Amino acid sequence: RLKNNKKFFIHTPSNWCKEGYLKAGFRDEQVIVVPHGVDENTFHIISEEEKIKIRKEYEIENDTFVLTNIGAMTENKGVEILIAAYGILKKKIDNLRLILKDQSNLYKVKTDYLFDKIKKSEFNKKYKIINDKMMNDIKIVSNNLSLKEIKNLYSITDCYVSPYLAEGFNLTPLEAAACGTRILVTKGGCTDDYYNPCLGYQIESKEKKINDSYLLEPKIDSLVSILEEKIINKPDNYKIERSKYVNKNFSWDKVVSKLKEEFRSKLK
């Protein structure tokens, strides 16, 4: 009944989500796409002196190259793929570190479960990526974080990596970019709506249908090659540009204005 109700509308944050509603039978004009926003007063570039201080608090050396993902450890986030890629690269790049957020208090998924799963996999038998050195250089953040602490993690990160399988919007890479941090996200999903080359790079993927749902399969060889050849220990000349890009196009002021405009047009 809702599909045929001309006064019923759905707000969704990405065209990826919209496709799901259209496949469910809703009309194109019923589904309004307005993205989420970033609080520029919270997520912004900090000074090099501040970064050095924060890295010291996390016991991370200044010459260390940091990859980070603080999303939930649910299967759709692709953290397992990130850990595998990190393990491959760690064998060749000694100054590489990985920061992950253990959100077992919310989602009941611990990093130990992921490491154990990878350790038993055919992938690990082939590449032998799980070892003491690799494990020791992974920083697991277990406590709940304030917005300031999240900003600090983004700010000491050299590349925020999100090889997701399915997301509604995926806000964390955009927040990281607002802090000047390079991002690496799956191509073909919701982040296509906000991706710009100044933000970083996209991981090649292919679409996979599971029952009535569609997921992306980010290609690990694409993830590894982009990190190794274009990101790790390579100069980054776009910190200021990417922060400005996010603030200009995805600030909450900009997003709320667009949402108000859509509501007004639909309520006429």
Phi, psi and omega in degrees: 000320181298328181298330184260359180278113184288349178257007180256126181228153179241131173260127178226150188274354182208159177292334174300315177294319181302319180303324179296318178293322179294321178293335178278354174109359177286151180283151182305315184287349178280337188256113183259125179259114173226122186290166169284170182235170180242135178279104184291341177284339178262312185257104183206170180288136176251169183287159178298324179298319178295319180299315180300318180296315182292319178300322179296321179297326179268007180057045178243125181292153182293331181270009178276139177263119189253126170255142184220147167211120180245022176285169177298152183268033173284159189301327184291345183281342178075020181296326178300319178294320179297315179299318179297315179296319178299317180298321178296314184287328182297332179293338182249336186238101189290328185273022182267136175225156181232132175248128178232154178252117177277109182250043182295337179293335180258315191248000177060024178243116181258157178297328180303321179297316181293316179298319180295320179296316179294320182300325183272356186281158175296329179301315181289327177298326181281313187260345179049058186271336182275113178211171185298317181298315180298315182292320182295333182263017172255124179263119179257119177263116186258332184282157175294144186248141171282168178300322179297319180293323176296315177302319180298318179295316176303318188289331179267004180270137176273329176208125175269120188248124181226085179274059188289157176262325178200134180212153175283318178215319181069075186284327188301318177299324180292321175296318178299318179297324177297334177274005178092004185273136174298146177235154176225113187231160179293135177275140175103355182249207186296330182290348174301332182293330181243356182295139174218143182306334179291342182281331182152233185221166178242140179273128177298145182212170172227151182273141181228131180265128176236112188055243179258008183250158178242134176236160173261146174245095178296136184274122185295328178293326176292316179301312182295314183294321178295315179299313185288318188267336187238344188240302188296124179060023176255148181297145178240112185252013187238018183303309182292318182298317183289324177296317178295322180299315180295313182295325181288322188254339187226026173291158179297327177301314181295316183293314181295323177299318179293321180294317177300318180298318179295316180299315181299317182292327182279337183268359179294000000 
